[in-house]
Amino acid sequence: MFILEKIIFFLFFLSILNVGKHSFNFILELRKEEPEEVKLTKRDLIFLGFSISYILTIIFTGFHI
């Protein structure tokens, strides 16, 4: 069970990095002189949605198995 907890924590960490990357790119785009529309591919949107939902699930339920 110890390895499963490590995998869950690793996925949580990757989800935080993914959301952080998209947030950082969004903030950079807003701070430009002439901001443009942020374009995300369908794949990016799916991974971002899964990342946000996984982070929220971990926050509300915890790391227990």
C-alpha positions in Angstrom: 0.0 0.0 0.0 3.0 2.3 0.5 3.7 2.4 -3.2 0.1 3.3 -4.0 0.3 6.3 -1.7 3.5 7.4 -3.4 1.7 7.1 -6.8 -1.3 9.2 -5.5 1.1 11.8 -4.1 3.0 11.9 -7.4 -0.1 12.4 -9.4 -1.2 15.2 -7.0 2.2 16.9 -7.5 1.9 16.6 -11.3 -1.6 18.0 -11.2 -0.4 21.0 -9.2 2.4 21.6 -11.7 -0.1 21.4 -14.6 -2.5 23.9 -13.1 0.4 26.1 -12.1 1.8 26.1 -15.7 -1.6 27.1 -17.2 -2.1 29.8 -14.5 1.3 31.2 -15.1 0.8 31.4 -18.9 -2.6 33.0 -18.3 -1.1 35.7 -16.0 1.7 36.3 -18.4 -0.8 36.8 -21.2 -2.9 39.2 -19.1 0.2 41.4 -18.3 1.2 41.9 -21.9 0.8 45.3 -23.5 -1.8 43.9 -25.9 -3.2 40.7 -24.4 -4.4 38.0 -26.7 -6.8 35.1 -26.3 -5.3 32.1 -24.5 -5.6 29.2 -26.9 -5.7 25.7 -25.4 -5.9 22.5 -27.4 -8.6 20.0 -26.6 -5.9 17.8 -25.0 -4.8 20.6 -22.8 -8.3 21.3 -21.7 -9.0 17.7 -20.8 -5.7 17.4 -18.8 -6.4 20.7 -17.1 -9.9 19.6 -16.2 -8.7 16.3 -14.8 -5.9 18.1 -12.9 -8.3 20.6 -11.2 -10.8 17.8 -10.4 -8.1 15.6 -8.9 -6.7 18.4 -6.8 -10.2 19.3 -5.5 -10.9 15.6 -4.8 -7.6 15.2 -2.8 -8.3 18.4 -0.9 -11.8 17.3 0.2 -11.1 13.6 0.8 -7.4 13.5 1.7 -4.7 11.1 0.7 -6.1 8.0 2.4 -6.8 4.9 0.4 
